[in-house]
Structure formats: C-alpha cells, structure tokens
C-alpha cells in the first residue's frame, strides 16, 4: 500500500512542528499550561508512533487507533483556555489543529 503523497507531506510537516511542551519538559509544575503540556507530550508520542506504523505499512486498524487519539485530543482542548496568555493558547490550538488533521487523514 502506497501512502498518498499529500498525507506523506502532512506527516513530514507534523514531525517538523514540535509540540508546545517547554514548561512540561522544564518541570515547571506551577506554570498555567503544565497539565495541558503533559497531555500534549503524551499525545505527541502516541501520534508519532501511529504515524510511523502507518508509514511503515504495519497491519493495524488505523481508523480505531486514530479515533482513540482524537478522543485524547478532544479531552485536552478545553484545557487550552486556562493555559497561559493568548499567544500561548494560539500555539496550543495550532498544534492541536494540525494534529487533528493528521489523525483524520490517517484514520480516514
């Protein structure tokens, strides 16, 4: 099974866009976005593994796996509102949006 070139471009762009998790990686537990960033870090790891498996053609139910990751993403989105200033919230929303797009395309 060959990968659609547009999906491959999306996967590559997603890999080049690091998740906004600086506070989490720094261990700054008092930061307003810490809990969200913890969730984003976990989601990024899961999506990275899913995308790699898809790219490598491993025989999994990608629809089911993508739906599970979208559910994780949906649970994180409400946390954005209380996580930092407007610029930080925009970074979170942009990363979540491109991640959702990737998951929808993989699960499609």
URBELCOR-V777253 format. One record per residue. N is the residue number from 1. RES is the residue in one small letter. PSI is psi in degrees with one decimal (* if undefined). D_LAST is the distance of its C-alpha to the last C-alpha in Angstrom with 1 decimal. Layout:
# URBELCOR-V777253
n:res:psi:d_last
N:RES:PSI:D_LAST
N:RES:PSI:D_LAST
This chain:
# URBELCOR-V777253
n:res:psi:d_last
1:x:121.5:14.6
2:x:149.6:14.7
3:x:134.7:12.5
4:x:129.6:11.9
5:x:-34.6:14.8
6:x:-37.8:13.4
7:x:-39.0:10.9
8:x:-42.3:14.0
9:x:-42.1:16.0
10:x:-42.0:13.9
11:x:-43.7:14.2
12:x:-41.8:17.9
13:x:-40.8:18.5
14:x:-42.8:17.1
15:x:-29.7:19.4
16:x:-7.0:22.3
17:x:97.8:21.9
18:x:144.7:23.6
19:x:146.2:23.0
20:x:83.3:26.0
21:x:29.4:27.7
22:x:-43.2:31.2
23:x:-41.3:33.1
24:x:-47.1:31.4
25:x:-30.6:32.2
26:x:-8.9:35.7
27:x:22.6:36.2
28:x:78.0:37.2
29:x:-19.2:36.7
30:x:-12.1:38.7
31:x:144.3:36.3
32:x:-26.8:34.5
33:x:8.5:31.0
34:x:-50.6:31.7
35:x:-41.2:29.8
36:x:-46.1:26.7
37:x:-33.5:26.9
38:x:-46.1:27.2
39:x:-39.3:23.9
40:x:-39.0:22.3
41:x:-44.2:23.8
42:x:-44.2:22.4
43:x:-42.7:18.9
44:x:-42.2:19.2
45:x:-44.3:20.4
46:x:-43.7:17.6
47:x:-37.2:14.8
48:x:-45.1:17.0
49:x:-42.4:17.2
50:x:-46.8:13.5
51:x:-40.0:13.1
52:x:-42.7:16.2
53:x:-42.6:15.2
54:x:-48.4:12.0
55:x:-38.1:14.4
56:x:-3.1:17.0
57:x:23.8:15.1
58:x:141.8:16.1
59:x:81.4:15.2
60:x:166.6:13.4
61:x:91.1:10.9
62:x:-29.4:8.3
63:x:-47.6:6.5
64:x:-43.9:10.1
65:x:-40.4:11.1
66:x:-40.4:8.7
67:x:-39.8:9.8
68:x:-40.0:13.3
69:x:-33.8:13.3
70:x:-37.9:12.3
71:x:-40.2:15.2
72:x:-45.0:17.4
73:x:-44.3:16.7
74:x:-35.4:17.5
75:x:-26.9:20.7
76:x:-31.4:21.7
77:x:-42.2:21.4
78:x:-19.9:24.6
79:x:-17.6:26.6
80:x:-40.9:26.3
81:x:-33.4:29.0
82:x:20.8:31.7
83:x:80.5:30.9
84:x:-171.5:33.2
85:x:-178.6:34.1
86:x:-39.8:32.1
87:x:-41.3:31.4
88:x:-42.8:30.1
89:x:-37.5:27.9
90:x:-42.8:26.5
91:x:-45.0:25.6
92:x:-47.8:23.9
93:x:-40.3:21.9
94:x:-42.9:20.9
95:x:-41.2:19.7
96:x:-38.4:17.7
97:x:-45.6:16.1
98:x:-31.9:15.1
99:x:-42.5:13.9
100:x:-44.9:11.8
101:x:-45.6:10.3
102:x:-45.6:9.8
103:x:-41.5:8.2
104:x:-42.1:5.7
105:x:-42.2:5.1
106:x:-42.2:5.5
107:x:-14.1:3.8
108:x:*:0.0
